Amino acid sequence: MAKENNPNPNKFKVSPWLIYAAILLIFLFISFITGGSSLNEPGQLTSSKFNDYLEKGQIEKVIVYNKTEAEVFLNAAAMKDAVHKKVSKDVFDRPNKGPHYTFDIGNDQIFQNKLEKAVAEGKLKDFNFLPKNNWSDILISLLPIIIIIAVWIFIMRKMSGGGAGGGGQIFNIGKSKAKLFDEKTDIKTTFKDVAGLEGAKEEIQEIVEFLKNPEKYTNLGGKIPKGALLVGPPGTGKTLLAKAVAGEAQVPFFSLSGSDFVEMFVGVGASRVRDLFKQAKEKSPAIIFIDEIDAVGRARGKSNMSGGNDERENTLNQLLTEMDGFGTNSNVIVLAATNRADVLDKALMRAGRFDRQIFVDLPDIRERAEIFKVHLAPLKKVEGLDTEFLAKQTPGFSGADIANVCNEAALIAARHNKTAVDKQDFLDAVDRIVGGLEKKNKIVTPDEKKAIAIHEAGHATVSWMLEHAAPLIKVTIVPRGQSLGAAWYLPEERLIVRPDQMLDEMCATMGGRAAEKVTFNRISTGALSDLEKVTKQARAMVTIYGLNEKIGNVTYYDSTGQSEYNFSKPYSEETARVIDEEISILIESQYQRAIEILEENKDKLNQLANILIEKEVIFKDDLEAIFGKRTFDKNLEEVVS
């Protein structure tokens, strides 16, 4: 029998405002039933008028409270007199039962004698002297204070980020903000929803199995891992994996972000860590997931600034103690995700705390096809849409990027009033995401248009002629985003890169400026992004990968990230001069190489530029018609299929 998602479906939640309104109504009701002075306000009398009414026999009863204040009740005959018209009716237009008038008496003994005389003469029916405890006045006077206190409590609850309950009070600010998921919670994500990431999925599934069936592993003397760290670029599916764990695990799952430990009050972060692990141990076996753990797990003592990180370091120290301290147990597994593993503290990364580091990399072409299938499922698409083709068009895309492509394609199809999303919509979506929004109304002069066409045709020509340059997909001179033109390539997905491959890519990148030089014998500012890309590649070859003969097999790359806090470079001034010279030599040599290629194919370059000016967009087929098929494409199908 299926379990109900909500264990208390009929539970009524009371709003704090209803409670405050009920308190106010109670005070008004008490005031009403204890005399209703606020509703039927008696008139005020002077002693002379009281004596006049008493002499005329219009007063039926007088009650004196505390020998100082008298309440006067008129008889039925007096109520008909026009003089008493204002007090004859109450606020509901009914006959007023009194008191009708009040006044302060002087000497109580003299006043009593006067009343006794009036009773004896038949002018007054009755009188009485009573003590008075005016509880309604006391409560009404306290009501503003009570309302202020109630409003203050309400504001404090809102400031501390919670409603009614344990975590909402200002005094409970040290409580954990973790959200608890269990088998009764409506979690739809499972491992079936996670496409690709086979290795990471296998590791994560094994952790879930540890908690479901621990005896399978402990019978052989093994211990359940205490933690697993998901590391990878943004958008690769680290948090999605954690959601799948929450959907698959039959144990309590606590989810929170690293920034949830951070607070403006001293000691709150460490207190929340203690409370989090206390809750998890009470519900053990359990899983804790900390997203973006680098917010709290950054290496201690890394910055030269002192005093600013004390609170964060205290929080990290408490986290280290809870994960593998003196009194911990093995019934709580900690999952964490970050894309900045290099800045995490070494004590946090050691075995016994995070026993496993699971690298979640960008998907390859096969995994991208699987991810497309997941995100295409809810879309209304045309029949026979080729996911393999879409995967080839999105090299370097993460899972989040692919989800964005699918959503953008649906929006583009809707914008064109289509009933289904087709292949062209996906290509337009990729162009939109990579290149930016198309600017059809941007004013470009004929000379500028020709310069842009020559520049982009130069990229296409040089890349077509080089073996290791990425194969061209299409070239456009339609302005997009900040660029005036763009060329789309299908880069080969390599695990290692050799110097000749990097040099070919640099030469193809310099092809745009080289084409301007060959055609116009002058250059422009249009090659800024090309120069930036080439300079980074050349610097990486010289200073990071050790691919320069003059510098040798030396790297100045620091994987720990410590170098960013150092004010001195790890090499001498002489070496810095040599590095600058070698970078310049690399770039200039590839620039001259691109010029030589374009000089040999100048006619074909101009022919390609003319087609580009006419059509604004050219594809691989146009280049094959001009240059012929590439001799290097024999292994291309093996690479991309």
C-alpha positions as CSV (number, residue, x, y, z in Angstrom):
1,M,0.0,0.0,0.0
2,A,1.4,3.4,-1.0
3,K,2.3,5.8,1.8
4,E,0.7,9.1,2.0
5,N,3.0,12.0,1.1
6,N,1.6,14.2,3.8
7,P,1.4,12.5,7.2
8,N,-1.0,15.2,8.6
9,P,-3.2,16.3,5.6
10,N,-5.9,18.0,7.8
11,K,-3.5,19.8,10.0
12,F,-4.6,23.5,10.3
13,K,-1.8,26.1,10.4
14,V,-2.6,29.1,12.6
15,S,-1.3,32.5,11.4
16,P,0.3,34.7,14.1
17,W,-1.9,37.5,12.9
18,L,-5.0,35.5,13.8
19,I,-3.7,35.1,17.4
20,Y,-3.0,38.8,17.7
21,A,-6.5,39.7,16.4
22,A,-8.1,37.2,18.8
23,I,-6.2,38.8,21.8
24,L,-7.5,42.3,20.7
25,L,-11.1,41.0,20.4
26,I,-10.9,39.4,23.9
27,F,-9.9,42.7,25.5
28,L,-12.7,44.5,23.7
29,F,-15.2,41.9,24.8
30,I,-14.0,42.1,28.4
31,S,-14.4,45.9,28.2
32,F,-17.9,45.5,26.8
33,I,-19.3,43.0,29.3
34,T,-17.7,44.8,32.3
35,G,-19.7,47.9,31.8
36,G,-19.4,48.9,28.1
37,S,-18.1,52.3,29.1
38,S,-16.3,52.5,25.8
39,L,-19.5,51.9,23.8
40,N,-22.1,53.8,25.9
41,E,-20.3,56.8,27.2
42,P,-22.3,58.4,30.1
43,G,-22.8,62.2,30.2
44,Q,-21.1,64.4,32.7
45,L,-23.1,66.3,35.3
46,T,-22.4,69.2,37.6
47,S,-23.6,69.3,41.2
48,S,-26.2,72.0,40.4
49,K,-27.7,69.9,37.6
50,F,-27.7,66.8,39.7
51,N,-29.6,68.7,42.4
52,D,-32.0,70.0,39.8
53,Y,-32.8,66.5,38.5
54,L,-33.0,65.1,42.0
55,E,-35.4,67.8,43.0
56,K,-37.6,67.1,40.0
57,G,-37.7,63.3,40.9
58,Q,-36.1,62.2,37.6
59,I,-33.4,60.1,39.2
60,E,-34.2,56.5,39.9
61,K,-30.9,55.2,41.4
62,V,-27.5,56.5,42.4
63,I,-24.4,54.3,42.9
64,V,-21.3,55.8,44.5
65,Y,-17.9,54.1,43.8
66,N,-15.0,54.6,46.2
67,K,-16.8,57.6,47.8
68,T,-15.6,59.8,44.9
69,E,-17.5,59.0,41.7
70,A,-21.3,58.8,41.3
71,E,-23.2,57.0,38.6
72,V,-26.7,58.3,38.0
73,F,-29.6,56.2,36.6
74,L,-32.7,58.1,35.3
75,N,-36.2,56.8,35.6
76,A,-38.6,56.0,32.7
77,A,-40.3,59.3,32.9
78,A,-37.1,61.3,32.7
79,M,-36.0,59.3,29.7
80,K,-38.9,60.9,27.7
81,D,-37.7,64.4,28.5
82,A,-36.0,66.1,25.6
83,V,-33.2,67.3,28.0
84,H,-32.0,63.7,28.3
85,K,-32.3,62.8,24.6
86,K,-28.5,62.3,24.2
87,V,-28.4,59.6,26.8
88,S,-31.7,57.9,26.2
89,K,-30.4,55.6,23.5
90,D,-27.3,53.5,23.3
91,V,-25.1,53.0,20.2
92,F,-27.4,50.3,18.8
93,D,-30.4,52.7,19.1
94,R,-31.9,50.7,22.0
95,P,-33.1,52.1,25.3
96,N,-30.1,52.9,27.4
97,K,-30.1,51.0,30.7
98,G,-27.5,53.3,32.2
99,P,-25.6,54.6,33.8
100,H,-26.8,57.8,32.2
101,Y,-24.6,60.3,34.0
102,T,-21.5,60.5,36.1
103,F,-20.1,63.2,38.3
104,D,-17.5,63.6,41.0
105,I,-18.9,64.2,44.5
106,G,-17.3,66.3,47.2
107,N,-17.8,65.3,50.9
108,D,-19.2,61.8,50.9
109,Q,-21.0,62.2,54.2
110,I,-22.9,65.3,53.1
111,F,-23.7,63.7,49.8
112,Q,-25.0,60.6,51.6
113,N,-27.3,62.8,53.8
114,K,-28.6,64.4,50.7
115,L,-29.5,61.1,49.1
116,E,-31.1,59.8,52.3
117,K,-33.3,62.9,52.5
118,A,-34.3,62.4,48.8
119,V,-35.3,58.8,49.5
120,A,-37.3,59.8,52.5
121,E,-39.2,62.4,50.4
122,G,-39.8,59.8,47.6
123,K,-37.7,61.7,45.0
124,L,-35.1,58.9,44.8
125,K,-35.8,55.2,44.7
126,D,-32.4,53.8,45.9
127,F,-28.7,54.5,46.3
128,N,-25.6,52.6,47.3
129,F,-22.0,53.1,48.2
130,L,-19.6,50.4,46.6
131,P,-15.9,49.9,46.1
132,K,-14.8,49.6,42.4
133,N,-12.1,47.4,40.8
134,N,-12.1,48.7,37.2
135,W,-10.4,45.7,35.5
136,S,-11.5,46.7,32.1
137,D,-9.7,50.0,32.4
138,I,-6.6,48.2,33.6
139,L,-6.7,45.8,30.7
140,I,-7.4,48.5,28.2
141,S,-4.4,50.5,29.5
142,L,-2.1,47.5,29.2
143,L,-3.4,46.7,25.7
144,P,-0.9,49.0,23.8
145,I,2.0,47.5,25.7
146,I,0.8,43.9,24.8
147,I,0.4,44.9,21.2
148,I,3.9,46.3,21.0
149,I,5.4,43.2,22.5
150,A,3.4,41.0,20.1
151,V,4.6,43.1,17.1
152,W,8.2,42.9,18.4
153,I,8.0,39.1,18.7
154,F,6.6,38.9,15.1
155,I,9.4,41.0,13.7
156,M,12.1,39.0,15.5
157,R,10.7,35.8,14.1
158,K,10.8,37.2,10.6
159,M,14.4,38.5,11.0
160,S,15.6,35.1,12.2
161,G,14.2,33.6,9.0
162,G,11.5,31.3,10.2
163,G,7.8,30.9,11.1
164,A,6.5,29.1,14.1
165,G,8.7,26.4,15.5
166,G,12.2,25.6,16.6
167,G,14.3,27.5,14.0
168,G,12.1,30.6,13.8
169,Q,12.9,32.2,17.2
170,I,15.6,34.8,17.6
171,F,17.0,32.8,20.5
172,N,17.3,29.7,18.3
173,I,19.5,31.4,15.7
174,G,22.2,28.8,16.3
175,K,19.9,26.0,15.1
176,S,20.7,24.3,11.8
177,K,19.0,25.6,8.6
178,A,19.2,22.2,6.9
179,K,16.2,21.0,5.0
180,L,15.2,17.4,5.8
181,F,14.1,15.0,3.1
182,D,12.8,11.5,3.8
183,E,10.9,8.8,2.0
184,K,7.7,10.6,2.7
185,T,8.8,13.8,1.0
186,D,7.8,14.4,-2.6
187,I,11.3,13.9,-4.3
188,K,10.9,13.1,-8.0
189,T,14.6,13.0,-9.0
190,T,16.2,9.5,-9.2
191,F,19.3,8.1,-10.8
192,K,17.3,7.4,-14.0
193,D,17.0,11.2,-14.4
194,V,20.8,11.6,-14.3
195,A,22.2,11.1,-17.9
196,G,25.8,10.4,-18.4
197,L,28.2,10.6,-15.4
198,E,28.4,6.8,-15.2
199,G,31.5,6.7,-13.0
200,A,30.1,9.3,-10.6
201,K,26.7,7.6,-10.5
202,E,28.3,4.3,-9.7
203,E,30.2,5.8,-6.7
204,I,27.1,7.6,-5.4
205,Q,24.9,4.6,-5.8
206,E,27.4,2.6,-3.8
207,I,27.2,5.1,-1.0
208,V,23.4,4.7,-0.9
209,E,23.8,1.0,-0.8
210,F,26.2,1.4,2.2
211,L,23.3,2.8,4.2
212,K,20.6,0.5,2.9
213,N,22.6,-2.7,3.4
214,P,25.6,-2.0,5.6
215,E,26.1,-5.7,6.6
216,K,27.1,-6.6,3.0
217,Y,30.3,-4.5,3.5
218,T,30.9,-4.6,7.2
219,N,30.8,-8.4,7.3
220,L,34.1,-8.4,5.5
221,G,35.6,-6.0,8.0
222,G,35.2,-2.9,5.9
223,K,34.0,0.5,7.2
224,I,31.4,2.7,5.6
225,P,33.0,5.8,4.1
226,K,32.4,9.0,6.1
227,G,32.2,11.4,3.2
228,A,32.3,11.9,-0.6
229,L,33.3,15.2,-2.3
230,L,31.8,16.0,-5.7
231,V,34.2,18.1,-7.7
232,G,33.8,19.5,-11.2
233,P,33.1,22.6,-13.4
234,P,29.8,24.5,-12.9
235,G,26.7,23.0,-14.5
236,T,28.0,19.4,-14.7
237,G,25.3,17.9,-12.4
238,K,26.8,17.8,-8.9
239,T,23.7,19.1,-7.2
240,L,21.5,16.9,-9.5
241,L,23.4,13.8,-8.3
242,A,22.7,14.9,-4.7
243,K,19.0,15.3,-5.5
244,A,19.0,11.8,-7.0
245,V,20.5,10.5,-3.7
246,A,17.7,12.2,-1.9
247,G,15.2,10.5,-4.1
248,E,16.8,7.1,-3.9
249,A,17.9,6.8,-0.3
250,Q,15.6,5.3,2.2
251,V,17.3,7.3,5.0
252,P,16.9,10.9,6.2
253,F,18.6,13.4,3.9
254,F,19.7,16.8,5.2
255,S,20.4,19.4,2.5
256,L,21.9,22.8,2.9
257,S,24.4,25.3,1.4
258,G,27.8,26.2,2.7
259,S,26.7,29.8,3.1
260,D,23.9,28.7,5.5
261,F,26.6,28.4,8.2
262,V,27.6,32.0,7.8
263,E,25.9,34.6,10.0
264,M,26.7,38.0,11.4
265,F,26.8,36.8,15.0
266,V,29.9,35.3,16.4
267,G,29.8,31.5,17.1
268,V,26.6,30.9,15.1
269,G,28.4,28.9,12.3
270,A,30.0,26.4,14.7
271,S,26.7,26.1,16.6
272,R,24.8,25.3,13.4
273,V,27.3,22.6,12.5
274,R,26.9,21.0,16.0
275,D,23.1,21.2,15.7
276,L,23.2,19.7,12.1
277,F,25.2,16.7,13.1
278,K,23.2,16.3,16.3
279,Q,20.0,16.0,14.3
280,A,21.6,13.7,11.8
281,K,22.9,11.4,14.5
282,E,19.5,11.3,16.1
283,K,18.0,10.1,12.8
284,S,21.0,7.9,11.8
285,P,21.7,6.3,9.5
286,A,21.5,9.6,7.5
287,I,23.1,11.6,4.7
288,I,24.1,15.3,5.0
289,F,24.6,17.2,1.7
290,I,26.5,20.5,1.8
291,D,26.4,22.4,-1.5
292,E,29.2,24.9,-2.4
293,I,31.2,23.7,0.6
294,D,34.1,26.1,-0.3
295,A,32.0,28.9,1.3
296,V,33.0,27.5,4.7
297,G,35.8,25.0,3.9
298,R,38.4,27.4,2.4
299,A,41.9,26.7,3.6
300,R,42.8,28.3,6.9
301,G,45.6,30.9,7.1
302,K,45.7,31.3,3.4
303,S,45.1,35.0,3.3
304,N,47.6,37.4,4.7
305,M,44.8,39.4,6.3
306,S,44.4,38.5,10.0
307,G,41.2,38.6,12.0
308,G,38.7,38.7,9.2
309,N,38.3,34.9,8.8
310,D,38.2,33.9,12.5
311,E,34.4,33.1,12.4
312,R,34.7,31.0,9.2
313,E,37.7,29.2,10.6
314,N,35.8,28.4,13.8
315,T,33.0,27.0,11.7
316,L,35.5,24.9,9.6
317,N,37.2,23.6,12.8
318,Q,33.8,22.4,14.2
319,L,33.0,20.7,10.8
320,L,36.4,18.9,10.9
321,T,35.7,17.7,14.5
322,E,32.2,16.5,13.7
323,M,33.3,14.6,10.6
324,D,36.2,12.8,12.3
325,G,36.6,13.9,15.8
326,F,36.9,12.1,19.2
327,G,33.3,11.2,19.7
328,T,31.9,10.7,16.2
329,N,30.2,7.6,14.8
330,S,30.0,6.0,11.3
331,N,26.2,6.3,10.8
332,V,26.3,9.7,9.1
333,I,27.7,10.1,5.6
334,V,28.5,13.6,4.4
335,L,28.2,14.5,0.7
336,A,29.6,17.8,-0.5
337,A,29.9,19.6,-3.8
338,T,32.3,22.3,-5.0
339,N,33.8,23.6,-8.3
340,R,36.8,25.0,-6.3
341,A,38.5,22.0,-4.8
342,D,41.9,23.8,-5.0
343,V,40.9,26.3,-2.3
344,L,39.6,23.7,0.2
345,D,41.5,23.0,3.5
346,K,43.8,20.0,3.3
347,A,42.5,18.7,6.7
348,L,39.0,18.6,5.1
349,M,40.2,16.7,2.1
350,R,42.1,13.9,3.9
351,A,40.9,10.3,4.1
352,G,38.6,9.8,7.1
353,R,36.7,12.9,6.4
354,F,36.1,12.9,2.7
355,D,37.2,9.4,1.8
356,R,36.3,9.7,-1.8
357,Q,36.7,12.6,-4.3
358,I,34.4,12.1,-7.3
359,F,35.3,14.2,-10.3
360,V,32.2,15.2,-12.3
361,D,33.7,16.3,-15.7
362,L,32.1,17.9,-18.7
363,P,30.2,15.3,-20.7
364,D,31.7,13.8,-23.8
365,I,29.8,13.5,-27.1
366,R,28.0,10.2,-26.0
367,E,27.0,11.6,-22.7
368,R,25.8,14.8,-24.3
369,A,23.4,12.7,-26.5
370,E,22.0,11.1,-23.4
371,I,21.6,14.4,-21.7
372,F,19.7,15.7,-24.7
373,K,17.3,12.8,-24.6
374,V,16.5,13.7,-21.0
375,H,15.8,17.4,-21.7
376,L,14.1,16.7,-25.0
377,A,11.5,14.4,-23.3
378,P,9.1,17.2,-22.2
379,L,9.4,19.2,-25.5
380,K,7.0,18.9,-28.5
381,K,9.6,18.2,-31.2
382,V,9.5,17.1,-34.8
383,E,9.7,13.4,-35.5
384,G,13.2,11.9,-36.1
385,L,15.2,14.6,-34.4
386,D,18.8,13.5,-34.4
387,T,20.3,13.8,-30.9
388,E,23.7,12.6,-32.1
389,F,23.8,15.6,-34.4
390,L,22.8,18.0,-31.6
391,A,25.6,16.4,-29.4
392,K,28.1,17.1,-32.2
393,Q,27.1,20.8,-32.4
394,T,27.6,21.4,-28.6
395,P,31.2,20.6,-27.8
396,G,32.3,21.7,-24.3
397,F,28.7,22.2,-23.2
398,S,27.8,21.2,-19.6
399,G,24.5,19.6,-18.6
400,A,23.1,23.0,-17.6
401,D,24.1,24.4,-20.9
402,I,22.3,21.6,-22.8
403,A,19.2,22.2,-20.7
404,N,19.5,25.9,-21.6
405,V,19.8,25.0,-25.3
406,C,16.6,22.9,-25.2
407,N,14.7,25.6,-23.4
408,E,16.0,28.3,-25.8
409,A,15.0,26.2,-28.8
410,A,11.5,25.8,-27.5
411,L,11.3,29.6,-27.0
412,I,12.6,30.3,-30.5
413,A,10.1,27.8,-32.0
414,A,7.2,29.5,-30.1
415,R,8.5,32.9,-31.3
416,H,8.1,31.7,-34.9
417,N,4.6,30.2,-34.2
418,K,5.7,26.7,-34.8
419,T,3.8,23.7,-33.5
420,A,7.0,21.6,-32.9
421,V,10.7,22.3,-32.2
422,D,12.8,21.4,-35.2
423,K,16.6,21.0,-36.0
424,Q,17.0,24.7,-37.1
425,D,15.6,25.9,-33.8
426,F,18.3,24.0,-31.9
427,L,21.0,25.4,-34.2
428,D,19.7,29.0,-33.6
429,A,19.6,28.3,-29.9
430,V,23.3,27.2,-29.9
431,D,24.2,30.4,-31.9
432,R,22.2,32.5,-29.5
433,I,24.0,31.0,-26.4
434,V,27.5,30.9,-27.9
435,G,27.5,34.2,-29.9
436,G,24.8,36.2,-28.2
437,L,21.6,37.9,-29.5
438,E,21.6,38.6,-33.3
439,K,21.6,42.4,-34.0
440,K,19.8,42.7,-37.3
441,N,19.5,46.5,-37.0
442,K,23.2,47.2,-36.4
443,I,24.5,49.7,-39.0
444,V,27.6,48.4,-40.8
445,T,29.1,50.3,-43.7
446,P,30.1,48.5,-46.9
447,D,33.9,48.9,-46.1
448,E,33.4,47.6,-42.6
449,K,31.3,44.7,-43.9
450,K,34.1,43.8,-46.4
451,A,36.7,43.9,-43.7
452,I,34.7,41.7,-41.4
453,A,34.1,39.2,-44.3
454,I,37.8,39.1,-45.1
455,H,38.6,38.6,-41.4
456,E,36.2,35.7,-41.0
457,A,37.2,34.2,-44.4
458,G,40.8,34.3,-43.2
459,H,39.9,32.2,-40.2
460,A,38.0,29.7,-42.3
461,T,40.8,29.5,-45.0
462,V,43.7,28.9,-42.5
463,S,41.8,26.4,-40.4
464,W,40.8,24.5,-43.6
465,M,44.5,24.2,-44.6
466,L,45.9,23.1,-41.3
467,E,45.8,19.5,-40.1
468,H,45.2,20.0,-36.4
469,A,42.9,23.0,-36.6
470,A,39.3,22.4,-35.6
471,P,37.0,21.6,-38.6
472,L,34.7,24.4,-39.6
473,I,30.9,24.2,-39.2
474,K,29.8,27.7,-40.4
475,V,31.0,31.3,-40.7
476,T,28.7,34.4,-40.3
477,I,29.2,38.1,-40.5
478,V,25.8,38.8,-38.8
479,P,26.6,40.8,-35.7
480,R,25.9,38.9,-32.5
481,G,26.4,40.2,-28.9
482,Q,29.7,42.2,-29.0
483,S,31.2,40.5,-32.0
484,L,30.7,41.7,-35.6
485,G,31.3,38.2,-37.0
486,A,31.9,34.7,-35.9
487,A,33.1,31.3,-37.0
488,W,31.8,28.0,-35.5
489,Y,34.1,25.0,-35.3
490,L,33.8,21.5,-34.1
491,P,36.9,21.0,-31.9
492,E,38.4,17.5,-31.5
493,E,37.8,16.2,-28.0
494,R,41.4,15.4,-26.9
495,L,42.6,14.1,-23.6
496,I,46.2,15.4,-24.2
497,V,47.3,18.2,-26.5
498,R,50.7,18.2,-28.4
499,P,52.7,21.4,-29.4
500,D,51.9,21.0,-33.1
501,Q,48.2,20.9,-32.3
502,M,48.4,24.1,-30.2
503,L,50.5,25.8,-32.9
504,D,47.9,25.0,-35.6
505,E,45.1,26.4,-33.4
506,M,47.1,29.6,-32.8
507,C,47.8,30.0,-36.5
508,A,44.1,29.5,-37.3
509,T,43.2,32.1,-34.7
510,M,45.7,34.6,-36.2
511,G,44.2,34.0,-39.7
512,G,41.7,36.8,-39.3
513,R,44.3,39.6,-38.8
514,A,46.6,37.9,-41.4
515,A,43.8,38.1,-44.0
516,E,43.4,41.8,-43.3
517,K,47.2,42.3,-43.8
518,V,47.3,40.3,-47.0
519,T,44.2,41.9,-48.5
520,F,44.3,45.6,-47.3
521,N,48.0,45.8,-46.2
522,R,46.7,47.2,-42.9
523,I,45.2,45.8,-39.8
524,S,42.3,46.8,-37.4
525,T,41.1,46.5,-33.9
526,G,38.7,43.6,-34.9
527,A,41.2,41.0,-33.7
528,L,41.1,41.8,-30.0
529,S,39.5,38.5,-28.9
530,D,41.8,36.6,-31.2
531,L,44.9,38.2,-29.7
532,E,43.6,37.6,-26.2
533,K,43.1,33.9,-26.9
534,V,46.4,33.4,-28.6
535,T,48.4,35.2,-25.9
536,K,46.8,33.0,-23.2
537,Q,47.7,29.9,-25.3
538,A,51.3,31.0,-25.8
539,R,51.7,31.9,-22.1
540,A,50.4,28.5,-21.1
541,M,52.8,26.7,-23.5
542,V,55.8,28.6,-22.0
543,T,55.0,28.9,-18.3
544,I,52.5,26.1,-17.5
545,Y,53.0,23.1,-19.8
546,G,56.8,23.3,-20.3
547,L,56.5,23.2,-24.1
548,N,59.2,25.8,-24.8
549,E,62.8,24.7,-25.6
550,K,64.4,27.8,-24.2
551,I,62.6,27.9,-20.9
552,G,62.8,24.1,-20.7
553,N,60.8,21.6,-18.7
554,V,59.7,24.0,-16.0
555,T,56.2,25.0,-14.9
556,Y,55.3,28.0,-12.8
557,Y,51.7,26.8,-12.3
558,D,50.6,26.4,-8.6
559,S,47.7,24.0,-8.2
560,T,47.3,24.9,-4.6
561,G,46.3,28.5,-5.4
562,Q,48.8,29.9,-2.9
563,S,50.5,32.0,-5.6
564,E,47.6,34.4,-5.9
565,Y,48.4,35.7,-2.4
566,N,52.1,36.2,-3.2
567,F,53.4,39.6,-4.2
568,S,56.6,38.2,-5.9
569,K,56.8,36.0,-9.0
570,P,58.4,32.6,-8.8
571,Y,61.0,33.5,-11.3
572,S,63.7,36.1,-11.8
573,E,63.5,39.3,-13.8
574,E,65.8,37.7,-16.4
575,T,63.5,34.7,-16.8
576,A,60.5,37.1,-17.0
577,R,62.2,38.8,-19.9
578,V,62.9,35.5,-21.6
579,I,59.3,34.4,-21.1
580,D,58.0,37.6,-22.7
581,E,60.3,37.1,-25.7
582,E,59.3,33.5,-26.2
583,I,55.6,34.3,-26.1
584,S,56.1,37.1,-28.6
585,I,58.2,34.8,-30.9
586,L,55.5,32.1,-30.7
587,I,52.7,34.5,-31.7
588,E,54.6,36.3,-34.4
589,S,55.8,33.0,-36.0
590,Q,52.2,31.7,-36.3
591,Y,51.1,35.1,-37.6
592,Q,53.7,34.9,-40.4
593,R,52.7,31.3,-41.1
594,A,49.1,32.4,-41.5
595,I,50.2,35.2,-43.9
596,E,52.1,32.7,-46.0
597,I,49.1,30.3,-46.2
598,L,46.8,33.2,-47.2
599,E,49.3,34.6,-49.8
600,E,49.2,31.1,-51.5
601,N,45.4,31.0,-51.5
602,K,44.6,34.7,-52.0
603,D,42.2,34.2,-54.8
604,K,40.2,31.6,-52.9
605,L,40.2,33.9,-49.9
606,N,38.6,36.7,-51.9
607,Q,36.2,34.3,-53.5
608,L,35.1,33.0,-50.1
609,A,34.8,36.6,-48.8
610,N,32.6,37.6,-51.7
611,I,30.2,34.7,-51.0
612,L,30.2,35.7,-47.4
613,I,29.3,39.3,-48.2
614,E,26.5,38.1,-50.5
615,K,25.0,35.3,-48.2
616,E,26.2,36.6,-44.8
617,V,26.4,32.9,-43.7
618,I,28.5,30.1,-45.3
619,F,28.8,26.5,-44.3
620,K,31.2,23.6,-44.7
621,D,29.8,22.8,-48.2
622,D,30.8,26.3,-49.5
623,L,34.4,25.7,-48.4
624,E,34.5,22.3,-50.0
625,A,33.2,23.8,-53.3
626,I,36.1,26.3,-53.3
627,F,39.0,24.4,-51.6
628,G,38.0,20.8,-52.2
629,K,37.7,18.2,-49.4
630,R,40.1,18.3,-46.5
631,T,42.7,15.5,-46.7
632,F,42.8,15.5,-42.9
633,D,39.2,14.5,-42.4
634,K,39.7,10.8,-42.8
635,N,39.6,10.2,-39.1
636,L,37.0,12.9,-38.3
637,E,34.0,10.5,-38.3
638,E,35.8,8.3,-35.8
639,V,36.4,11.2,-33.6
640,V,32.9,12.7,-33.5
641,S,30.8,9.5,-33.7
